[in-house]
């Protein structure tokens, strides 16, 4: 069973990343690790990578920080007042037993797999997109975490008046025991599943890698649809996530270009070679 435990999820995610690296770059996935290792010779990339892990660590402990702050705000009724039963109607319209496992697969595996594969693919020859992806990750989380702390919105299924079913449990019965620790019940606005998946797709379009454009766009489409189908996010969360993705992508690319223009020999731009590698 794919979702038996977090260990199984990690294992299958690694396998998916390897497959995506091969398909997305048309090269040996091991070369991506080698290229990433070469990038580590630059102190600027090391600092950037440390910042990525730093913001991911902050996100990991966000729930503990929230508990210690003893915040009591709840914006769920306000959001429901804006949207009504949009998620319920969409869920009832599209619900099908065969579709649920597909949506869960994209929601659980593809978000982090596509993101990780993007780093490997860009490390093989597109430094602008490699650095832009790192900056975009930082921006996504750095902007979202304050909202999770001070503008808490509960997941749709947990708000009884919404009348929504948590269909995740149909395919992943142990979700609450195995996965919930990674995401709080009230960490809804903005939707990071939306923002991260859309960010990766937008960067893929900028990269010029047509295969990766298609893969990341399909993944993003399933994930964005899935946040409603599974009864997790509100429409407001999705809109916030898309806006966050646009901002993070635009700023990430600009920061990346500034970094690469700074004169570090290890970070010298190789535009022609990059374009040749991604086509």
N, C-alpha and C positions, 0 to 999 in steps of 0.2 A: 504493500500500500504506500503510495507516494507521501502521504501526510501522517505516517505513523508516529513520527517524532521529529524534533528539530534536527537531529543528526541526519535523518533521511532527507530532509529538506535541503540541508547544506550540501550533502553528497550529490543530489540530483541537480542542484543549482550549479555546482562546479562542472558537472558533465555538460549541462546546457551551455555554459559559458564557453567551454572548449569547442563545442559544435558551432556556436555563433561566431567565434573567432575565425574558424576555418571557412565558414560560408561567407562571412562579411568581408574578409580580407583576401580570400582565395590563396592563403599562405599557411604554412605550418604554424599552429598555435604557439609552439615553443618559441618561435621567433618573436612573438609579442612579448614574452617574458624577458627575452634577451634585450629587446629594444627598451623595455621599461627599465631594466637594470642599467643600461647606458645613460638613460635620463637621470638616474639617481646620482650621477657624477656631478650634477649641477646643484649647488647649494640652494638656488632659487626654487628648483623643483622640489627639493627636500622640504623646504619651508612650506611650499604650497601643499604638498602631500601631508605634512604634519597638521596644517590647518584643516584639511579635509577630515582627517581622523579626529581632530579636536572637536569639530562641530558635530560629527557623528557620535562621539562620546557624550557630548552635552545633550544631544537628543536622547541618548540611552538613559541618562539620569534625569531627564526632564520630569518624569512622573514623580520621582523622589523629591525634586525641588518643589513641585506643585503641592505635594502633601505637606511639606514643611512650611509653606507659605500660608496654608489654611485659607485658601481662597474659596469663596462660596458663590461666585457669580455663575449664572447659567443662562446662556443666550439661546438655548434650544427653542423655548416657546416663541421667541421673537422670529427666529428663522422659519419655524413652522407657520407662523402667521403670514409670512411673506409668500411661502410656497404652497401651502395647503398639501394636497395629496398627490403631488406630481410623482414622487418616487413610487408610491403605492400603485398608481395607475400604470407607470412604465413597467414595474415588476410584474404586475398581473398580465399585461399585454404580451410580454416576451417570455414568461416563465415556461421552461420545459425541462424535464428530468435529464435529458441528454445534453442540454446546453450548460447546465450548472457545473459539471466537472471541467468543462473547457474554460469557463470564465474563472473558476477557482485556480486553475493551472496558471493562467496569465497573471492573476492577482498575486499569487503566492510566489511563483518562480520568475516570471519574466521581467518584473520591475528591476530587481537587482542584477539579474543575469544580463539583460540588455545594457544596463549601465556599466557593469564591469567589462563586458565585451567591448563597449565603446572605447574605454581607456586603452585596451589592448590593440584595437584596430588603429586608433589614431597614433599610438606609440610607434607603429610600423612606418610612419611617414608623414603624419600631419600634426606637427607640433602645435600649431595654432588651435586646432580643435581639441588636442589633448589638454592643453592648459585651460582652454575655455570650458571644457567639461568639468575640470577640477574647480575652477572659480564658480561655475554655475551650481555645483553641488553645495559649496559653501554658502552661496547666496540663498539658495532654496531653503536650507535649514535655518540659517541665521535670521531670515525674515519670518519664517513660519513659527519658530519656537515661541517668540513673544506672544503671538496670537493664541497658541495653545495654553499659555500661562494666564493670560488676561482676558481672552475672549473665548472661553470654553463652550463648545457646542457638542452635544452628545450624538452618537451615531443614530441614524434614523430608526432602525429596528428597536432600539432601546426606549424610544419615546412612544408610549402606548397610543396616543391620539393619532399618530401617523399611520397606524394600521399596516405596518410593513413587516415582512417575515425575514429573518436572518438566514438566507438560503446557503450561506457559507457552510453551515453545519451539515447540510445534506451530503457534501463531498468531503468535508474536513470536520468530523464530529468532535475532535479534541482541540479545536481551534482555541478555545478559551484557555485551556490548560497549557498548550504548547506555544501559541503565537501571541496571545494577548499581552504578554509582558513587553513586547516590542512596540506596542501602540496602545495608548490609553483610550478609554471609552469616549472621553470628551475631547480628543485631539482630532477634530474634524475640519475646522476652518483655519487655513485653506487646506485642500486635499493634497497631501504630498504625493500620493500615488498618481494623481493627475499631473501635478507640476513636474515631478521627476520624469515621468514617461513622455510628456509633451516636450520637456526640455531636451531630452535625448533625441527625439524626432526632429525638432527644430535645428539642432546642431548637425544632425545627419544631413539635412537639406543644405545647410551651409557648407558642409564638407565636400559635396559633389560626389560622394560614394553612392551610386544609384541603388546598388543592392542593399546597402545599409539603410538608405532612405525607406525602402519598401518594408524591410523587416521591422525597423523601429516604429514606423507609422502604423503598421498592422498591430503591433504590440500595444502602442498607445491607444489605438481605437478600442481594442478589447478591454484594456484596463479602465479607460474612462467610462465605457458602457458598463463595465463590471461593478464599478462603485455604486451604481444605482441598482443594477440587477441583484446584487448581493444584499442590498438593503443597508449599506454602510454610510454612504455620504448623501448630503443634500445637494440640490442644484447649485445653491449658493457656494458650497465648498468647491464644486467643480469650476465655477466661474472664477473664484479666487485662485484656484490652482493654475488655471490657464493664464491668468494675468501674471501670476508669480513666475511662471515658466517663461513668458515673453520678456519680462524684466530681467530675470536671471540670465537668460540666453544672450540678450543684447549687451548687458554689462559684462558678462563672462567673456564674450568675444573681444570687447574693447580692452578689458584688463589683460587678456592674453596677448593681444598685439602690443600693448605697452610693455609688457614683461619681455617679450621677445625682441623688442627694439632697443633694449637697455644696454646692449653691448657685450653681454656675456658670450664668449666664443662657443661655449657648449650649447647655447640656445640659438645659434645663428639660424635664420630662416632659410629653408630650402624649398622655395615655392614650387619650382618646376618639378623637382623630384617628388614632392608631396602629391602634386596633381597626377603625376604618372602612376604613383602607387595606388591611388584610390579609384582609378578608372578601369 
